[in-house]
Amino acid sequence: MADATTETSKKKLVRDLQRVITDAEELLQATANETEGKVIEMRERIRENLIAARHKLGDIEETVAARTKEAARATDEYVHEHPWQAIGTAAGVGLLIGMLIARR
């Protein structure tokens, strides 16, 4: 359960980083005609930081994908090795969810 929450948080972080990168790129394009020294300097720093952020984002996406595949593989192995425990756990969770829904 904690792994699923962690993976969801990582995926949300990736989406948020993608949004920030897109916004920063739009800002760079919007200030493309600015010729003041300070603006040019800031644009160059932002451009360098965006390149670094894109590389880090790619690494994070690869890590999330790899961990998700590993979790799915581990779950699949467990279910194949312990089918009755998996069925019992699924039934128990279904019962709890059914009880919670019935209370409303």
N, C-alpha and C positions, 0 to 999 in steps of 0.2 A: 504493500500500500504506500509506504514512504517512497519507494522507488518510482512509483507511478506519479506521485506528487512532485518529486524531484524532476522527472522527465518533463512533466507538464510545465514546470517553472522554467526549465531550460529552454523549452520550445517557445515560451512566451518571451524570454529574454532575447532569443534569436530574432523573433518578429520585431521586438522593440528596437534592437540594434539595427535591423534592416531599415526600419522607419527613420531612425536618426540619420543613418547614412544617406538615405534618399533625400531627407530634408536638407542636409548639409550640402549635397550635390546641387540641389535647386538653389540654395543660397549662393553657392559659387557661381552658378550660371547667371543669377540675377545681378551679381556685382561684377560681372565680366568686363563691363565698360568703365569701371572705376579705375582711375590712374594715380591716385594718391599713394605715396610711398608706404604708409602704414597699412592701407587696405590691401595693397599688393602683397606685402609681407604676411599679413594675416591669411590671405587666400592661399598662399604657398604652404603655410603651416597646416591649414585645414586640409589641403589636398594631400599632404604627406600623412597626416593623421587618418584620413579616410582610407588611404591605401593600406595602412597598417591595420585599421579596423576591419577592412574587408578580408584580409588574410586571417585575422583572429576569428572572425565570424565563420569563415570556411572551416577552420579547425574545430570550432564549437559544433557546427552542424554535423561534421563527420563523427565527432565523439558521441553526440546524441543519437545519431543513426546507428552507430556500432553498439551502443549500450542497449538501445531498444531491440535490436536484432538478438543480442545476447540474452536479454530477459525473455524474449519470445521463445528462443531456443531452449533455455533452461525450463521454462514453463512446459513446453512441449515434452521435453524429456521426463519431467516429473510426472506429468499426466500419463505418459506411456508406461513408466515404471510403477506407478501407484494409482491405477485407475479407480479403485474403489474409494480411496481417500479423497481423490479429486471429486468424484461423484457425491460423496458425503458432504464435503465442504461446499460444493455448489448448491446442494439441497438445503444445507443449513443457512447459507446466505440468502437463498430464495425464500426460505421460511421467514427469516428476520425481515426481509424487505416486504414480504406479504403482510406480516403483522403490523409493520409500521404504516403501510398504506391503508390497512383496514382501520386503524385508529383514527384516521382523519375523517 
